[in-house]
Amino acid sequence: WQIRTYPKHHPGRYVLRPTGKETPSMNNNLGVEPADDNSVIVAVKNKFSKTGSPTEIPLLRERRGRRSFSAELSDQGISVGNLDKQPFLSWKVFQETIRILVRNDGRAKRGDAMNCRLGEPNLPTDSIEGYIAQVVYGKQEGETVFRRITPIACILIWAGVCKAGRGELILLSKFRGCQ
């Protein structure tokens, strides 16, 4: 898939268009293997196709005088403006977030990577932050973790996949059958 401006007289509007180079083994031509969950990717890409890329994603609450952060869609994932050192979130991050939510009956603690090490009470491996650090980024218990939960949660809420709970993320019912 490729991001193209459409129509030509509206250069600020973007849509996703197939490139014609998709392989038959790809599920829905989105670059996701059939065994993987792609509903979250489809939901996020659909939202980007409506708003354009880059776009501003609202934060859950104002931080440092900001109410949103920028996000830009790519074939491999999303680059976000609020993660200075490692701004890229691959599609696997979002797929694994959905996986942990489904395994926990649609709810999971966000996790606190700011003051905790992986496996500590505020950053357990069954929290979203802890699970992503372990499964996607290969972190071991006792290691420090780079905080990514804010853009992950905000993008999933913005795309209509999840809603925010107090200290947790809640998967909307239409996505509960995914894994």
Long-range contacts (C-beta under 8 A, 24 or more apart in sequence): 1-29, 1-30, 1-31, 1-45, 1-75, 2-75, 3-48, 3-53, 3-73, 12-52, 13-52, 14-48, 14-49, 14-52, 14-53, 15-49, 16-45, 16-48, 16-49, 31-75, 31-91, 32-91, 36-95, 37-95, 37-98, 37-99, 37-178, 37-179, 38-95, 39-98, 39-175, 39-178, 40-94, 40-95, 40-97, 40-98, 40-156, 40-159, 40-161, 40-175, 40-178, 41-91, 41-94, 41-95, 43-159, 43-160, 43-161, 43-175, 44-73, 44-78, 44-94, 44-155, 44-156, 44-159, 44-161, 45-73, 46-159, 47-158, 47-159, 47-160, 48-73, 57-151, 57-154, 57-155, 57-158, 58-154, 58-158, 59-150, 59-154, 60-150, 60-153, 60-154, 60-157, 60-164, 69-151, 69-154, 71-151, 71-155, 78-151, 78-155, 80-151, 80-155, 82-150, 82-151, 83-146, 83-148, 83-151, 85-146, 86-146, 86-148, 89-148, 89-151, 89-152, 89-155, 90-136, 92-136, 93-132, 93-136, 93-148, 93-152, 94-152, 94-155, 94-156, 96-131, 96-132, 96-135, 96-136, 97-128, 97-131, 97-132, 97-152, 97-156, 97-169, 98-161, 98-171, 98-175, 98-178, 98-179, 99-179, 100-126, 100-128, 100-131, 100-132, 101-128, 101-162, 101-169, 101-170, 101-171, 102-171, 102-176, 102-178, 102-179, 103-179, 106-170, 106-171, 106-173, 106-176, 107-165, 107-168, 107-169, 107-170, 107-171, 108-168, 108-169, 109-167, 109-168, 110-149, 110-153, 110-167, 110-168, 110-169, 111-149, 113-144, 113-145, 113-146, 113-147, 113-148, 113-149, 114-147, 116-145, 117-141, 117-142, 117-143, 117-144, 117-145, 118-142, 118-143, 118-144, 118-145, 128-152, 128-153, 128-169
